[in-house]
Amino acid sequence: MMGTHQERVLVVMAHPDDPEFACGGTIARWVREGKYVGYVLITSGDKGSDDPTMTRERLMDIRENEQRAAARVLGVHEVHFLRYPDGELYPTMELRRDIVYHIRRFRPDILVCQDPTAYYFGDYYINHPDHRAAGEAALAAVFPLARDHLNFPEHLEQGLPPHKVPVVYIATTPNPTTWVDITDFLDIKLEAILQHKSQVKDPEALIERWKERLRTSDENGRVRYREGFRVMYLG
């Protein structure tokens, strides 16, 4: 009997907690639908603290452990950290190469990344420059770098042939084209977010803020929750 292909989703984002905030409900839904999900976190969030006694080394350890805990809550199968310096991210060829390595290793059917064009949201949030750099590098890695064998030929020597990513979900975008209903997965998304204790100062306020942000209603007036993406079908 022919085996069935398990759909693979690779989430490439800038910091620990970015996947949970951006699309934790969708990730939880995909895992429970049988998809195999992996994370690549480009930095370890090693500057995200207002504690004057905190060191980068200690914060890196804290945030990586928080990210692993959040991933376990969602059911994510693997987590990798590239450990680029937090707050100093640029879409360099080195970063693109490292993302291409993981694309060729993981061979995703879907890649999820951040929106490199999103400088701000409304009048309340300036998008972190690392988010934009991560999105630009991830999209460049998808096309054309991971696809073409003459890019980073050392990967061939490592047994990693080119890979064409067929579908890209761009999260945290001001211009979503697709909405994923996460009503049944809202609680698990919020539970995963709360694993990032170093970043959550007021859990109750955060929960209410995110419920309000994700809340909508269906054609029958019932309350639903959803996450938005710009989805690209690359064939």
Secondary structure, 3 states (H helix, E strand, C coil): CCCCCCCEEEEEECCCCHHHHHHHHHHHHHHHCCCEEEEEEEECCCCCCCCCCCCHHHHHHHHHHHHHHHHHHHCCCEEEEEEECCCCCCCCHHHHHHHHHHHHHHCCCEEEEECCCCCEECCCEECCHHHHHHHHHHHHHHHHHCCCCCCCCHHHHCCCCCCCCCEEEEECCCCCCEEEECHHHHHHHHHHHCCCHHHCCCHHHHHHHHHHHHEEECCCCCEEEEEEEEEEECC
